[in-house]
Amino acid sequence: MKKFDLEKNKALKLANDLKQNSAAKFGAAGAQPKLDRREQRRIDQEKGLVPFACKLDAALVKQLQERAAAHEGGMTEALAELLVAAGLTR
């Protein structure tokens, strides 16, 4: 990778961090603090959760995101509920 590309990536990373921090200041004043990745991974492992990735149609993903936004457990719980309702057992 060229030095220019490295510097460009650092600048993009910095801009993204600034954008996220300013959004967190205004939007999530009373929200729960977000866990770091290691802590979240540890909690997920204790629950027996395993990461699973797949490719879906964009329209289906939009429907899933809307359903997950309304679901109190988020995307993971909404998908688990749909899979169990489809006849897959836990």
C-alpha positions in Angstrom: 0.0 0.0 0.0 1.3 3.4 -0.9 1.9 6.1 1.7 -0.9 8.2 0.2 -3.3 5.4 0.7 -2.3 4.9 4.3 -2.7 8.6 5.1 -6.1 8.6 3.3 -7.3 5.6 5.3 -6.2 7.3 8.6 -8.1 10.5 7.6 -11.2 8.5 6.8 -11.0 6.7 10.1 -10.6 10.0 12.0 -13.5 11.6 10.1 -15.7 8.5 10.9 -14.7 8.6 14.6 -15.5 12.3 14.8 -18.9 11.7 13.1 -19.8 8.9 15.5 -18.8 10.8 18.6 -20.8 13.9 17.6 -23.9 11.7 16.9 -23.5 9.9 20.2 -23.4 13.3 22.0 -26.7 14.4 20.7 -28.7 11.3 20.0 -27.9 9.0 22.9 -27.8 11.1 26.0 -29.6 8.6 28.2 -28.7 5.5 26.3 -26.7 2.6 27.7 -23.0 2.8 27.0 -21.9 0.5 24.1 -19.7 -2.4 25.0 -16.3 -3.0 23.3 -16.0 -5.9 20.9 -14.2 -8.2 23.3 -16.7 -7.7 26.0 -19.6 -8.2 23.6 -18.0 -11.4 22.2 -17.6 -12.7 25.7 -21.2 -12.1 26.6 -22.4 -13.7 23.3 -20.3 -16.8 24.0 -21.8 -17.1 27.5 -25.2 -17.0 25.8 -24.1 -19.7 23.4 -24.4 -17.4 20.4 -22.4 -18.1 17.2 -21.8 -15.6 14.4 -23.6 -16.6 11.2 -23.3 -14.6 7.9 -25.3 -15.0 4.7 -26.3 -13.0 1.6 -29.9 -11.9 1.3 -31.9 -9.8 -1.1 -31.8 -6.1 -0.3 -35.6 -5.8 0.0 -35.6 -8.7 2.5 -32.8 -7.1 4.5 -34.8 -3.8 4.6 -37.9 -5.7 6.0 -35.7 -7.5 8.5 -34.2 -4.2 9.7 -37.6 -2.6 10.1 -38.8 -5.6 12.1 -35.7 -5.6 14.2 -36.0 -1.9 15.0 -39.5 -2.6 16.4 -38.3 -5.7 18.3 -36.9 -5.2 21.8 -34.2 -7.8 21.3 -32.8 -6.3 18.1 -31.8 -8.2 15.0 -30.6 -11.3 16.7 -33.7 -11.9 18.7 -36.0 -11.0 15.8 -34.3 -13.5 13.5 -34.3 -16.2 16.1 -38.0 -15.7 16.6 -38.7 -15.9 12.8 -36.6 -19.1 12.5 -38.4 -20.8 15.4 -41.7 -19.8 13.9 -40.7 -21.2 10.6 -40.4 -24.6 12.2 -36.8 -24.7 13.3 -36.5 -25.7 16.9 -34.1 -24.3 19.4 
